[in-house]
């Protein structure tokens, strides 16, 4: 039989997380808690309602994969292949200066 009021340790077991995670959620005011004296207490009903309200994996109307019209294979939706983030950074040195073609050529000759 599950208790209606739980302490931090019992809630951690109930949710399957560590006690330190529970304390972090309390500090960030992300979990409903009551403080009685120096101890935190949690109502099972309130925690269950909180869990239901904080569902982030609701069904999305958009599929994750689209079927290609020309093939029978699936490809991810989003960026097209070959696009890379930071492509403008390729010509820069670590110091943030752009290399010019003369410097690149002289570096290769000196090696």
C-alpha positions in Angstrom: 0.0 0.0 0.0 1.4 3.4 -1.1 1.6 6.2 1.5 -0.4 9.3 0.8 2.3 11.6 2.3 5.9 11.0 1.4 9.3 12.4 2.6 12.2 13.2 0.3 13.6 9.6 0.3 10.3 8.0 -0.3 9.5 10.5 -3.2 12.9 9.8 -4.7 12.2 6.1 -4.8 8.6 6.7 -6.1 9.9 8.9 -9.0 13.1 6.8 -9.6 15.5 9.7 -9.1 18.1 10.6 -6.5 17.5 12.5 -3.3 19.8 15.3 -4.5 17.6 15.7 -7.6 14.5 16.1 -5.4 16.3 18.8 -3.4 17.3 20.5 -6.6 13.7 20.5 -7.8 12.6 22.0 -4.4 15.3 24.7 -4.6 14.2 25.6 -8.1 10.5 25.5 -7.0 9.7 23.0 -9.8 8.1 20.4 -7.6 5.1 20.9 -5.2 6.4 20.5 -1.6 5.3 21.3 1.9 7.8 22.1 4.6 6.9 20.9 8.1 9.5 22.0 10.5 12.8 21.1 8.9 11.4 18.3 6.7 9.8 18.4 3.3 6.6 16.4 2.7 4.9 15.5 -0.5 1.3 14.6 -1.1 1.1 11.6 -3.5 -2.1 13.1 -5.2 -0.4 16.5 -5.7 2.8 14.9 -7.1 0.7 12.7 -9.4 -1.2 15.7 -10.7 2.1 17.6 -11.1 3.5 14.8 -13.2 0.5 14.8 -15.4 0.7 18.6 -15.9 4.4 18.4 -16.8 4.2 15.9 -19.6 6.5 17.0 -22.4 6.2 14.1 -24.7 2.7 14.7 -25.9 2.0 13.3 -29.4 3.3 15.7 -32.0 1.2 16.5 -35.1 4.4 16.4 -37.3 6.1 13.1 -38.1 9.8 12.7 -37.4 10.4 11.1 -40.8 9.0 11.7 -44.2 8.9 9.2 -47.0 10.8 10.3 -50.1 8.6 10.5 -53.2 11.2 8.9 -55.5 12.3 6.1 -53.1 10.8 3.8 -50.6 13.2 5.0 -47.9 12.7 7.4 -45.1 14.8 10.5 -44.4 14.9 12.8 -41.3 13.0 16.1 -41.5 15.0 19.2 -41.1 18.4 20.2 -42.5 19.3 18.9 -45.9 22.5 16.8 -46.1 25.8 18.6 -46.5 24.8 21.7 -44.5 27.1 22.2 -41.6 27.0 24.7 -38.8 29.9 27.1 -38.7 31.0 26.7 -42.3 32.1 30.4 -42.2 34.6 29.4 -39.4 36.6 27.2 -41.7 38.9 30.0 -42.9 39.6 31.4 -39.4 42.5 30.7 -37.1 42.2 30.1 -33.4 42.8 33.8 -32.7 39.8 34.7 -34.8 41.8 36.2 -37.7 41.1 35.1 -41.2 44.0 33.5 -43.0 44.7 34.9 -46.4 46.0 32.7 -49.2 49.6 34.1 -49.0 49.9 33.1 -45.4 48.5 29.6 -46.0 51.0 29.1 -48.9 54.0 30.3 -46.8 53.0 28.0 -43.9 52.9 25.0 -46.2 56.4 25.9 -47.8 58.0 26.2 -44.4 57.0 22.7 -43.3 
